[in-house]
Amino acid sequence: MDILIVEDELVIAHAMASALEARGHAVRVADSAEMALALPRPQVLITDLQLGGRSGLELLAAYRRQGVQPRTIFVTGNPTLDACREAFRLGACEFLAKPFRLEELIQAVERRQDSPATLFEETYPAEPKSVRVATRELVAFALRCGVGPTCRARLGTAVSEVVQNVVDHAYPAGGGELRLTATIDARDVVVHVRDEGVGFSTELVTAMHLDSPMHDGLARAAALSESLELDSRPGAGASVTLHFGAYHVDYDEADQVDLSELDY
């Protein structure tokens, strides 16, 4: 793969480059976001979160504005919850905390090719029992895909809040249905909940509700996921997209229990 490493500590950058080149990848190194943006666009971006000028998050945002979405791996000595959320919102797939082993970096770069996304698709009536049924079936699917227990707990709770919101508000006259889809790959779970109900103003909901998890189910779903995106307008139904970082567990070792889950 064509890989760009953006790291202002050049000793670290060249160590990563040598390990990846030994695997047959083509690697370029930049010591700033500005230098990176002047180079050809990569397939894979490995960037430090803190750089001398623009940050790694600003670099990824600049690529997105250009219509480019490289597979992005952040490395940092100081990972924070806010930084992780923003990175996943921008489409990052990995976070490696320094110090890390070069084997971990290689696995992060190459993991997606070995683990194609798996798709879940179901339609449910917009009625109270669907909250329990949809949540149970999605969590069971995540379990079969090897998603770890912490992510499954966040996933199930957040989705139940969103489905409950559809049941309570999307179809005031009764009837109707909701569509639940999810894609799961090596490190990511993306869930979409779609209804064809009355819809709402996303600006009003964002301003009034998403900062109040004590009182609002969508706010609780946002707090449990890496990011929540709303797409709706009055009379046109609603779509909610949730993003989760997932750590996969290997259940094949009968004599070993894996407690190394990396979910925060």
Solvent accessible surface area in square Angstrom, and as a share of the most:
residue,aa,sasa,rsa
1,M,51,0.23
2,D,40,0.21
3,I,0,0.00
4,L,0,0.00
5,I,0,0.00
6,V,0,0.00
7,E,0,0.00
8,D,62,0.32
9,E,93,0.42
10,L,82,0.41
11,V,130,0.75
12,I,55,0.28
13,A,0,0.00
14,H,100,0.45
15,A,47,0.36
16,M,2,0.01
17,A,8,0.06
18,S,68,0.44
19,A,18,0.14
20,L,0,0.00
21,E,90,0.40
22,A,91,0.70
23,R,138,0.50
24,G,67,0.64
25,H,24,0.11
26,A,63,0.49
27,V,22,0.13
28,R,64,0.23
29,V,34,0.20
30,A,1,0.00
31,D,62,0.32
32,S,24,0.15
33,A,0,0.00
34,E,82,0.37
35,M,90,0.40
36,A,0,0.00
37,L,46,0.23
38,A,87,0.67
39,L,52,0.26
40,P,90,0.56
41,R,137,0.50
42,P,8,0.05
43,Q,106,0.47
44,V,2,0.01
45,L,0,0.00
46,I,0,0.00
47,T,1,0.00
48,D,10,0.05
49,L,9,0.05
50,Q,95,0.42
51,L,18,0.09
52,G,74,0.71
53,G,54,0.52
54,R,79,0.29
55,S,32,0.21
56,G,0,0.00
57,L,34,0.17
58,E,84,0.38
59,L,0,0.00
60,L,0,0.00
61,A,23,0.18
62,A,6,0.05
63,Y,2,0.01
64,R,104,0.38
65,R,171,0.63
66,Q,84,0.37
67,G,72,0.69
68,V,21,0.12
69,Q,92,0.41
70,P,5,0.03
71,R,35,0.13
72,T,0,0.00
73,I,0,0.00
74,F,0,0.00
75,V,0,0.00
76,T,0,0.00
77,G,54,0.52
78,N,95,0.49
79,P,63,0.39
80,T,62,0.36
81,L,92,0.46
82,D,110,0.57
83,A,13,0.10
84,C,12,0.07
85,R,62,0.23
86,E,58,0.26
87,A,0,0.00
88,F,26,0.11
89,R,112,0.41
90,L,7,0.04
91,G,36,0.35
92,A,4,0.03
93,C,5,0.03
94,E,4,0.02
95,F,34,0.14
96,L,19,0.10
97,A,54,0.42
98,K,47,0.20
99,P,137,0.86
100,F,39,0.16
101,R,147,0.54
102,L,68,0.34
103,E,95,0.43
104,E,57,0.26
105,L,0,0.00
106,I,30,0.15
107,Q,96,0.43
108,A,1,0.01
109,V,1,0.01
110,E,28,0.13
111,R,65,0.24
112,R,99,0.36
113,Q,128,0.57
114,D,119,0.61
115,S,36,0.23
116,P,106,0.67
117,A,67,0.52
118,T,58,0.34
119,L,101,0.50
120,F,18,0.08
121,E,83,0.37
122,E,72,0.32
123,T,56,0.33
124,Y,15,0.06
125,P,62,0.39
126,A,17,0.13
127,E,62,0.28
128,P,101,0.63
129,K,114,0.48
130,S,2,0.01
131,V,22,0.13
132,R,146,0.53
133,V,33,0.19
134,A,0,0.00
135,T,24,0.14
136,R,138,0.51
137,E,64,0.29
138,L,0,0.00
139,V,39,0.23
140,A,39,0.30
141,F,18,0.08
142,A,0,0.00
143,L,82,0.41
144,R,175,0.64
145,C,33,0.20
146,G,7,0.07
147,V,0,0.00
148,G,0,0.00
149,P,71,0.45
150,T,55,0.32
151,C,0,0.00
152,R,44,0.16
153,A,64,0.50
154,R,35,0.13
155,L,0,0.00
156,G,6,0.06
157,T,65,0.38
158,A,0,0.00
159,V,0,0.00
160,S,27,0.17
161,E,34,0.15
162,V,1,0.00
163,V,0,0.00
164,Q,67,0.30
165,N,36,0.19
166,V,8,0.05
167,V,25,0.15
168,D,83,0.43
169,H,116,0.52
170,A,8,0.06
171,Y,43,0.16
172,P,109,0.68
173,A,109,0.84
174,G,49,0.47
175,G,57,0.55
176,G,40,0.39
177,E,97,0.43
178,L,1,0.01
179,R,97,0.35
180,L,0,0.00
181,T,25,0.14
182,A,1,0.00
183,T,51,0.30
184,I,2,0.01
185,D,16,0.08
186,A,9,0.07
187,R,36,0.13
188,D,26,0.13
189,V,0,0.00
190,V,32,0.18
191,V,0,0.00
192,H,72,0.32
193,V,2,0.01
194,R,81,0.30
195,D,7,0.04
196,E,121,0.54
197,G,10,0.10
198,V,72,0.41
199,G,13,0.13
200,F,49,0.20
201,S,39,0.25
202,T,26,0.15
203,E,129,0.58
204,L,102,0.51
205,V,18,0.11
206,T,69,0.40
207,A,82,0.64
208,M,116,0.52
209,H,63,0.28
210,L,38,0.19
211,D,130,0.67
212,S,33,0.21
213,P,61,0.38
214,M,161,0.72
215,H,146,0.65
216,D,25,0.13
217,G,15,0.14
218,L,8,0.04
219,A,2,0.02
220,R,82,0.30
221,A,0,0.00
222,A,23,0.18
223,A,53,0.41
224,L,50,0.25
225,S,1,0.01
226,E,6,0.02
227,S,12,0.08
228,L,27,0.13
229,E,79,0.35
230,L,35,0.17
231,D,97,0.50
232,S,17,0.11
233,R,166,0.60
234,P,98,0.62
235,G,66,0.64
236,A,32,0.25
237,G,0,0.00
238,A,7,0.06
239,S,21,0.14
240,V,8,0.05
241,T,15,0.09
242,L,0,0.00
243,H,46,0.20
244,F,4,0.02
245,G,11,0.11
246,A,2,0.01
247,Y,43,0.17
248,H,58,0.26
249,V,23,0.13
250,D,88,0.46
251,Y,121,0.46
252,D,125,0.65
253,E,92,0.41
254,A,112,0.87
255,D,131,0.68
256,Q,118,0.52
257,V,122,0.70
258,D,52,0.27
259,L,159,0.79
260,S,60,0.39
261,E,46,0.20
262,L,117,0.58
263,D,31,0.16
264,Y,121,0.46
